[in-house]
Amino acid sequence: MNAFGGFILRLLSNLIEMPVVFVEEVINGDPITAVLIAFGSLFVLGAVGVFGYAVLGALGVPLPNIGRGPSELSK
């Protein structure tokens, strides 16, 4: 097998093994680690959500106003 094929095969096998290693060794190692990972995931999901909302708004998709918008200022 050539080097590139071996690299791809090892990469795919590591992608399959990684969730198991992550759960068994990282999250189950300490309760504080699980809490930190959960809050970090929430922060990342929140940032992705805000960015996605901004991108959809920039693309012209009609979205609900968050906070005071032009519709409330004109009243």
N, C-alpha and C positions, 0 to 999 in steps of 0.2 A: 504494500500500500504506500502511496506517495505521502509526502509530508503534509500536503494540504488536506488530503482525505483523512489522515490521522488526526489532524487538528480539528476538523469539523466533527469527527466522531467523538473525540474527547470533549469538545465543547457541548455537544448535545447530551452526552452522558452526565456531564457536570450540571447542566441545567435541570436534568431530571433528579439528581441527587441533592441539589442545593436546598429545596424547600424542606426536605427531611432533616438535613443537617441544621438548618436554621431553626426549626421548631425544637428539635431534640437538644441541641447544645447551646443555643443563644437564648431563646425565650424561656425554656425550662430551667435555665441555670440559676436564675434569681428572680424573685417576684418584682423587684424594682425595675429590672430590665424589661419585663413584660409591660409594665405601666408606661415606661419611657417610650417603648416602641409604639404602644397604642396612641399616646398623645402626639408623638412625632408623625404617625400616620394621619391623624386628624388634622394637624397643621398642614401637611402636604396636600391632603384632599381639599382642604379649604382654599389653599392657594391655587390649586388647579381649577377649582370651581369658579373662583373670582376671575381667573385668567380666561376660562372658557366663556363666562358671561360677557367679558369685555370683547373677546373675539367675535362672538355672535352679534353683539351690538355693532361692532365695526363692519361686519358683513351685511348689515341692514336687516337682520332678523328682528321682527317686532317682539320686544321683551317688556315685561311689566317694569314700571318705574320703582326704583328702590329709594326711599326717602322723598324729599321734596323735589318734584320735577317741574317742567314747564307747565303742565296742566294745572298744578296748584298755584303757581305764581300768577297766572292770568286771571284768577277769580277775584 
